[in-house]
Amino acid sequence: MTLQAQIDTLVSPTPGLGGLSLDRSMLGIALRMGTEGGKRFRPWLFATTYQQLNGRYDDAPAVDHKTLERIAAAIELLHTAFVIHDDVIDNDDERRGNSSIPGWFRGSTTSGSDVYARAGAILTGDLALAAAVRGIATCGAPAETTTALLDLLDATLHDSAVGELSDVRLAIGGAAPTMDDAIAVAELKTAAYSFVLPMKAAAIVAGAPEEVVEKVADIARSLGIAFQLRDDLLGTFGDPEIVGKDVDGDIREGKRTPLVVHAASTSHWWRIEPHLGNAAVTKDEADEVRHALIDAGSFEHVENLMNRHVRIARWHADTLELAGPIVDTLTSAWDIAGATVAPAHAEAPVGAAVGVA
């Protein structure tokens, strides 16, 4: 059974009471749309980490290929749920050039109501989340291993929820966030479920001792933070045709990313602050923010932070012989120079020599 087949099985509803076929169909279509395609990066990370660790430890549980596929499918479904809910929270009707799930509901002929669109997307995300939990619970691993995976999933859910809520709180104002706050959001909102969950799950299934499981988590945490820092750079300076998102979005929503937090401590903050959180920000105003972020040294600062976390991940990974297959394989594709564009009238290209050290 393929990964997609496992996902399809998990999202296929067990027969219930029936009725209300229109809304049942809408949720089914939305769930199918949300679970098809994609890069399947997290399942790859789980499978690759498991392949590297499998066979090293005497106490490894007996698992078959179907079990591994089901765990990988559950990890992907958690990503689906979080993406849908994130699009609801951020009011994003598009994702990578296509309709997001809330955007699809809003564009349907079933109802023109924003309330219906938001409700449909939230419920679709809930169904994907339930399917993820079901996938872990029924993965077929020994009971002790399954319990450990469910505990990991539970911790991931709580960490990710905290990270998402903190991201919203920092964006809507109040006390100015510190760089530690901004990095903590990156760790909890992104690293926890995209890196720590798949890599730590792989270590558990491979029968690794606790100290190795935690070392794998250290690698994943640093990689995840670096990944989010890269995403923050591309989210503001990226070429929309390459990154597949509105690069003015973070400015419009007032996101307190590390880029912004750093800039707040510089003499260029006055050029940035008036435009943050302005839903009607113009292209020229957004470009002025980008200019100011470059002049403030914030682009360079975040780039250096990204590289530092990659080096930390590689240092941890070297001790487990995971640097090549995991860290280097991932970061070899993280050169952001080709995916960034300079703001209008910039004097020099952005990221002309940006890469991951």
N, C-alpha and C positions, 0 to 999 in steps of 0.2 A: 504494500500500500504506500502510495506517495505521500509527501507532506500535505499537498493540497487535498488529497483524499481523506487524510486524518482530520484536517480542518473542516472539510465538508461534513464528515460524520459527526463531529462535535457540535457543529452549529445546527444540525438537522434536529428539529424538535421531536421530542417524544410525544406521541399522540395524547392530546388533552381533551378538553371539553368541546372544542370546535366552536364555530360561530364567528361572526364579524369578519367575514372573509376578506373584505377590502383592507382593513387595517392589518390583519394578519399577513396578507400578501405584501403590503408595503414594508413591514418590518423584515419579512423574509428576503425581499429583493435588496433592501438596504444592507442587511447583514451579508448577503452574498457579494454585493459590490465592495463592501469594506474588507472582505477577506480574500479577494482574488488579486493576483499580481503582487507587485511590490518587490523589493530587493531581497527579502527574506534574510536580512543581515543577522538578526538575532538567532534564528535557528542555525545559521552557519557558524556563529560564534560558539553556540552550545556544542554542535557536532564536532567542530575542530578542536575545541578544548578537550572534549571527551576522548577523541582519537589520540591526542597527545599524551593523556594521562592514563588511558586504559592499559591494563597489564602491568602497571608499576607496583600495585599494592595487593597484598595477599588476601585482604578482607573485602575485596570488591564484590558487590552483590551480583547475582546472576540476572542479567537483563538481556532481552533479545532486541532485534532491530525494530520491531513494532513498538516496543516500550520507548525506545529512543525517539522514534518518529512522533509518538504521541506527546512526549514531553516537549519536543521542539514545536509541535503544533500549538500546544498550550501557551508557550512563550510568545509565539506569533500572535495568538488571539488576544493576549494581554496587551500587546502593542496596538492591535486594532482598536480595542476598547479605549485605551488612553488617547489615541489619535482622534477618535470621534468625540470624546468628551472635551479634549483640548480645543477642537474646532468650535464646539458649542461655547466654551468659555471665552474664546478669543473672537467670536463672531466671524469666523472665517467660512465663507461660502465656496472658496476654491482651495485646492491642494494640488500642487505640482501641475498646474494648468488644467485640471479637471474639477468637476464639482465635488466638494466635500459631501459627507453624508448630510449635514444640516442644509447645505446648498441644494442637494438633490431633493430633499423633502420640500424645500421652499419653492423649487422650480416645478414640482409635480402639479398635476391638475386636480389632485385629491382635495387640496385646501390651499388657499392663498395666505393663510394665517401664519404669522411668525411663531405663534404659540404652538401650533401643530408641528411646524418644522423643528422647533427646539425640543418638543416632547418626543417626536419620532426619533431624533438623533440621540437624545439621552437614553431612551429605551433600547435603541439598537446597541449602543455602547454597553449598556447593562447586560444585554444578552450575550455579547461577546465576552464580557468579563465572567459571566456565569459559566460559559463554555470553557474558558481557560481554567477555572477552578476544577471543573469536571474532568478536564484532560489530565491534570495532575493526579486527581483522586483516583482515576481509573487507568493509570498508565501501565499497571501490571508489574511494577517493581515490588520487591519484598516490602512488607508492611513498615518496617523500620525506615527504609529508604523513602517510601512514599510519605511518611509522617514528616521526615526531615525536609522533603521538598515542599510540603504544604506549609510548614513553619517558615521556610524561606519565602514562599509566595506571600504569606500573610505579612511578613516584615516588609516585603517589597511594596505591597499595596499601601501600607501605612506611610512608609517613607515617601513614596511617590505622591500620595495625597497631600502630605505636609509640604512637599516641594512645590506642587501646583498652587496650593492656597497661599503660600508665602510669595510666590511669583505675582499673584494677583494683588496681594496686600501691598507689596513694594511698588507696584505700578500705579496704584490709585492714590499714593501720597502718604503723608504722615512722616514719621522719623526717617531721616536720610539713611539709606542702607550703607553698610561698610562693605569693603571688598570681601571680607569673610562671609558676610551675608550672601553676597552675589554668588560666590563659589559654592556655598552650602546649597543654594537653590539648584545650581548645576548638578551637584552631586546627588541630591535627593530626587529632583524631577527627571533627570536624564540618566545619570550613571547607574542609579539603583536598579532600574528595570531593563535598561538596554545593554548593560555590561555586567553588573554584579550578578543579576539573576541568572542569565544564561551560563556564565562562566562558573559561578559557584555551584549551580545545579549540576553541571558537568563533573565537577570535582567530587560532589557527593555521590553521584551515580558511579563514578570510577572507583569509589571506595577509598578516597584519599583521607589520611588522618586529619584531625581538626586543624593542626598547625599549617598543613598544606592548603586546606580549604580557605583558611583566612589569608594566606599568602596570595592565593588566586584572587580573592576578593580585593586585596590591595592593588594588584595589577589592574583589575577591572575598574576599580574606583578612579585610579589615575587616568586610565584610557578614556573613561566616560566623561570626566571633567574636561580633558583635552578635546574630546569630540564636541562637547557643548560650546566650548570657547570658539572652536572653529565655526560652529553653526552660528554663533553670535556675530562673528566677523562677516560670514556670508549673508546673514540675515539683514545686514545693513549695507554692506559693500558688494554683495554678490551680483552677478549678471542674472537678471530675472529669467532669461532664456535657459540658463544652466541650472540655477538653483530651484527654479519652478515655484517661486513664491514672490509676493509683493515685498520688495526690499525697503519700502517705506513703512511697512506694517509695525515693526518694533517701535519706530519713532512715533507713529500715530497712536499706538496703544500705551506709550509712555513706559515701556519695559525698562526696568533698572538692571540692565545687563552689566557685566564687568566693564564694557566699553564706556557706558554712561557713568557708572560709579567712579571710574578713574577720572573721567573728564570733569566731574563735579568738584574735584580737588584742585583744578587748574584755573588759570586766569582766563580760559576760553569758555567757561561755563555759561557766562551771560549770553553767548551766541547760541547755546543749545537749549537751555531751560525753557524759554518761551514757547518752543515748538513741541516739546515732549508732551504726549497725551492730547495733542490737538487733532481731533478726528478729521478736521478739514485742512490739514497741512498740505501745502502745495509742493509740487516737484522741486521748485526753486528753493523753498524753505528746507525741504529734506536734504537737498544738496548742500545747503549752507551748514546744516548739522554735520554732514559727512566731512566737509572741509574742516570744521572746527574740531572734530574728533581726530583728524589727521594732525592738525596743527598742535593740538593738545598733547600729542604723543600717545593717545589712547589706543589707536590701532596697533602701534608697535608694542605697547605694553601688553595688550591681550595676546598678541602673537607670541611674545616671549613667554607669557604664562602658559600658553598652549604647549610650546616646545618643552618647557620645564616639566610639565606633567607627563609628556611622552617619555622624557628621559627617566623620570621616576618609574613609570610603568616598565620601561625596558630594563632598568636596574633590578626590579623585583622579578621580572620574567626570566632574566638570565639565570637566576638560582634554580629555576624549574625547567630550563631549556625550552621556554615558551616564547622567547623574544623573536626568533625567526618566524615560526608559523603563525603567531598571533599578532604581536606588536608590529613587526616589520611589514607583514602582509597587509595589515590595516592601514598603517600610516604611509605606506608607499603611494597610496591614492589620495593623500590628504594635502598635497600641495595646492594651496588656494590661489596661487598667482593667476592661473588660467581661468578661474571662476569669478574673479573680482573685476570690477570696472571702476574707473576713477569718476568722482562726481564731476558734473559739468564745469568746464573751465579750470580743472585742476592743473597745476603746473607740472606734475609728474605722475606717472602711472601708479596706481595703488597696488601694493604687493608685488612690485616688480621682481623681487627676488625672495618671495615668501616661500618657505618650505618647512617641513618638520625635521628638526635635527635629531 
